Amino acid sequence: MPLRFDPDNGKMEPWEITFTAGKIAQPAVERWRDSLGLPDDDQQLKEEMEVMAGRIVATVSRLEELEGELLRRCEEAKLSAEDLSLLGVSMDEIIALQDRSDSKRVENAMAAIDAACLIDDTLRYNRAKTVFAMFLHELEGPGLRQNNVVLPCMEVDFLGKKEWDLLFGSSGDNDSERSTEQPVQATPSDSSKEQINSNASNRPSLHPLVIEAIEESFRLRAKNSTTSPLRKIDASTEWYEIEFSAMKHAERFLEKHAKQQQQQQPNNGFQWTDEELHTIGGRVVGVLMRLDDLEWEWHHRVTTSSLGKVVPEEDWKRNLGLHPGSVEQECIRTVDLALVEDKEFARRRAEIMYAMFLMNIEEPGVKASGSSVVGGSSAKDFIEDSKYIELMMPRLKK
């Protein structure tokens, strides 16, 4: 059960770390619930547990990224051993990392912190607090707040003022600014933006491939496989199992696409870059992990708007990507079978769900963080009708 990616292990895949993180997260939140004697049939508690488990998986899956940034800050600030300890960083770890003459300095730093965490409970606890605070404040928080999404316990309220200032910089009024201060992000210069746009214009769009993968996932989801679930089939289905299945689907889809491309155009020479493949796979997994919510939200928006009345019911499938009538909420099996049998319906639904994901989840987060995504995040590239775009726009939470 790996928690670090080993580039020397040719058989290891990045999703194995996420899978391991999932196997850690689910038992952890169940132990928390049981330790407090909380009921296991409370819906609000279930939602809170899902948030907790999701944050554990997200943080553990990004540990190397978070720890790398933590060490960079500590090294740059030249912190004392006492201050390093407050952030869960070992002085031996910093010393190993600073030895530029040693080609294995990163591995030595990892070994140093592993050894320290095994024997020092306080250091281990501080390290966990620090990386989780970085995840909440700099990865999860900006996108959620930009989109006015509220989740339980979004504030970093578990760090003292000194730890906060060491990690994020002096904030003056610590209590008030912990929840509002946004990290300073480097933004591309005008020339680099022009270069990015120029490079992107010479590359095929990523959207058709993502849409095709989502369309194919409808057929897989309809099987309701308990071994490779793409939805909550029953009470025994865990979210990490769905995430694992979604990642494997994205991986296999991209492998199949690459083989088909090689067979159909062996002399073309075109290849997706690693960044493009990562973006495509990430978007497929992102949509599949939220598919039930996206489908419900789109159905709700259509049925409570004038668009649902303007479009004739016989055109709902090919225009709105929805089954007409009340079938969407009453009989999932009927919708599944329709998606399997009607390719046009499945295609349109995939486009709509992907557009909802881009406009309500990815794009707000990207804008809030000041970063960019290869190929862009605009749903207007494939959804041309302004009425649909307007209905898909992020909505303020009341």
N, C-alpha and C positions, 0 to 999 in steps of 0.2 A: 504494500500500500504506500506508494511514493508520495511525498509532499514537496519534493524538489525535482525539477526537470534535469535529467542527466543527458547532455548532448552527446556523450560518448556511448550511450546505450542506443544503438540503432533501432531497437524494437520498441522503445518507449514513445508514447504519444502524449501530448499535452493534456488531452481529456482525462488521462488516468489520474492526474492530480485533482481535477474537479470531482471525479468519481470518489476518490479517497476523502476529499473534503465533505462530500455529501454523506458518506458513511460515518463521518465524525459528527456532523451537524445534527442529524436526526436523533440519535440516541442522547446527545447533549441536551437538546431542548426538552426531550421527554423526561430526562432525569430532573431537570429544573422544575417541570410541572409537577412531577411526583413528589419532589422534596418539599413543595409548598402545599401539597395535598389538594391541588386544583382539579376540578372535574374535567374529564377528557371529552365531554360532549358539548362544551360551551363554544359557540361559533366565534365569538370575539376572541376567545383564548386561542382558538385554532388559527385565526388570522395573525395574531401576535406571534405565535410559534412559527408560522411560515416566514414572517419578516425576520425573526431571529435566526432561523435556519438559513435563510437566503443570505443574510449578512455574514454568517460564519463561512458559508461556501465562497462568497465573493471575496472576503478578506483572505482566507487561506489560499484561494486560487491565485491571489495577487501578492502573496507574501514576498516573493523575491523582488518584485517591483517596489513594494512599499519599503522593505528593508534596505534596498539599494538607495532609495531616496533618503531614508532616515540616516544612513551612514554618511551619505554625502553631506548632509546638513551638519552632522556632528563633527566631521572632519574639517569642514569649512569654518565652523565656529570655534574650533580648537577648545572644546569643552573639557572641563576637569573630570577626573575619575568619578567624583561625587555627582556631578551633573549628568554624566553619561549613565550612571547607575539609575538615576531618576527616570531616564527614558528607556531603560532596559537594554543598554548597550554596554558591552564589556570593553575595558581598556585593551585587553589582549586582542580583541577583535579589530580595534582601530589600529593597533601596532602592526598586526599582520597585514592589514589592508594598505598601510602606508609603505610597506617594503616593496618599492617599485622594482627592485632587482630580482625578486622572486616571481617566476612565471605562474606559480600556484598560489599567489597571495590571496585571491578570492576564495579558493578552496580552503586555505589556512584560516581565513577569517570565519568561514562557515563552521569549521571544526572548533574554533575557539568559542563561538557563541553556543554551539550545541553542547559542548562540555560544561560551560558555565550554567546553562539552563537546567542541566541535569541535577546540579547540586545546589543551586541558588534559587529558592522559591520566589523571593522578592524580585530578583532580576527578571525571572521568567514572567511574573505577573505584570511588572512594569512594561516589559516588551509587548505583551498582549494589549495592554491599555494604549500604548503609543501607536501601534500599527492600526488598531481599530479606530482610534481618534483620527488618524490620517485618512482612513477609508471614509469615515462619516463626513469629515469636514471638507475633503478635497476631491473625492470621487462621487460619493452618493449624493451629498447635500446640494451642490450647485444645480444639478439637473432637476432635482425634485422641487427646489424652491423656485426656480425659473418657471416651472410648469405648475406652480401652486399645488403640488401634490403633498399630502400630509400622511406621514407614517408614524407609528409609535416611536418615541424616544429618538428623535432626529438630532437632538442637541448633544454636543460633547460636554456633558456636565460631570464627568468623572475625573477630570484632570485638575490639579491645583494650579494656582496662578503661575507658579514658577515653572512647572512642567509645560504649561501652555505657552509661556513666553519663550522657553527654550526650543520648543517644537515649531511654533508658528510665528514667533516674533512678538515683541512687546505690543500689547493691545490696549493699554490704558485701563479702561473699565472692563476687567476680565469677564465678569458675569454676563454683561450685556453683549459684549462683542464676540463671545464664543459662538453664538448662534447666528450672527449677522455678517461677520467678517468673511470675505471671500478671498481665496488664494489668488495671488498675482500670477497671471499666466502670460507666458511669452506669446505674442501675436506675430504672425508672419509679416515681414515688411512688404511694401507694395510690390517691389521687384520679385520677391519670392512668391507672392500670390500670383503674379503674372506667369511665373515659371510653372507653378502648380497647375494653373488653368490651361496653360499651353500644353503641358504634358498630358493633362486629362483629356483635352480635346482630341488627342491623337490615339486615345485608347477606347476600346468598346465600352459601352455602358455596363455597369454591374447589375443594373435593375432586372433585365430579362432573366438572368441566371437565378437570381434570388427568387423571383416570381415563379419560375419553373420548379424550383426546389420546394417551395411552399405548396404549389399545386400538387406535386407528387406526394407531399406529406398527408394531404387529405385522404388519399387512397390507403396509406399506411395506417392512419389513425382510425379509419373505418373498421379495420380488422379487430380493434379492441384487444390487442395482444397483451397478455399479462406479463410476458417476458420482455417486451420492448414497448412499453406504454407511451403514448403521446398525449394522454389525458388521464385524469383521475378516474380509474375504472371502478374502484371500490375503496373501502376504508383502509385496506392494506397497501395501497399504492402510495409510495413516498415521492416527494417532489424531486429528490436527487435522481430517482429512477427515470423520471420524465426528462430531466435535463440530460442525463446520460444517453437516453434514446434519441433525443433531439440532436445531440452532438454527433452520435454515430450516423444518423441519417444525413446530416450535412456533410460529414466526411466521405461517406459512401457515394453520395450524389456527386460531389466534386471529382472523386476518383473515376466514376462512370463517365462523367462529362469529358474528362481529360482523355480517356480511352476512345470515346466516340469521336472526339476532335482529331485524334491521331489517325484513326481509321479513315475518316472522311476526307481529311486534308493533311496527308502525311508530309507534304513538302511546304506547308504554310509557314512553319517556324514560329507561330505566335504562341506565347505562353503568358498566363496570368502571373503577375508578380506575387511574392509572398504577402505583401500588404493587401493586395486586392483579394487574394484567397482568404486571408484572415477576416477581411471586412465582409465578404460574401457569407462565409461560414457563421460569423458572429451575428449577422442579421437574420439568417435562417433560424438559428437557435433562439435569438431574441424574440422573434415572432411566435415560434412554436411554444415557447415557455409562457406566452401571454395570450395564446390563441383563444381560449374560452372567454377571457375578459374582452379582447378586441372584438370578437364576434358579438357578444352581448351588447357592448357599447355601440357598435355600428347599428345593430338592429334597433336599439332604443332611440338613437338619434333619428333614424329614418322614420320610424313609426310615430315619433312625436313632432315631426316637421311636415312642412307642406310637400316635400319631395316624395314622401310615401304615398301621398294622395295624387300627385301629378303623374307618376309613373304607373301605367296599368299593371295589374297583378301578373298578367301573362309575360310581362317584360322584366319582372323583378330579378329573375336569375341572371339574365345576360347583361342587365344594366346596373343593378344594385348589388349583385352577388349575394342575394338573399332568397330563401325559399318563401314564396308568398303565404299569406295567412298567418296563423299562429303556430305553424309547425316548428319554427326555430326554437320556441320555448317549451313546446310540449312533446316533441318526438325527435330526439337526436338521431335515432336510427334512420328515420326517413330522410333527414338531411344528409347523413353519411352516404346512403345509397344513391341519392340524387347527385352528389358530388362525384361519386365513382362512375356513374353512368353518363353524366352530362359534362363533357370536357369544357365546353364554353362556360358553363356555370362555375366549374372549379377554377378556371383561369381568371374569371372576373372576380371571384371571391378572394383569390390569392392576391390580385392587384389591390383590392380594397383593404385587405388586412395589412398588407405591407405598407401601403400609404398611411394607414392609421398609425402604424408603428413608427414610421419615419417622422410624421408630423407631431405626434403626441409624446414620443419617448426619446428617439435618437436625436432629432434636430434640436429640441430645447436644451438637452444635455450638452450637445456639442457647442452650441452658441454660448451657454453659460460658462463653459470651461475655456472658451477662447481658442479652441482647437479646430481642426478640420478633419474631414473624412475623405479618403481618396474617392474621386468620382462625384463627390457631393451627396447631400442628403435630401434633395428636393423631390417631393412626390409629383410636382408639376411636370417632371420629365415624362411621366407615363399616364397621369390623370389630367386630362385637358379641360374637362368641364368645370367651370368656375363654381357652379352650384355644389358640386361634390366636394371641391376643395374647401369651400366655405363651411360645409357641414362637418368636415373632418378637422377643422381647426381646434387647437387646444382650448379647453373651457376652464374658466376659473372655478375653483372649488368654493362652494358657498359654506 
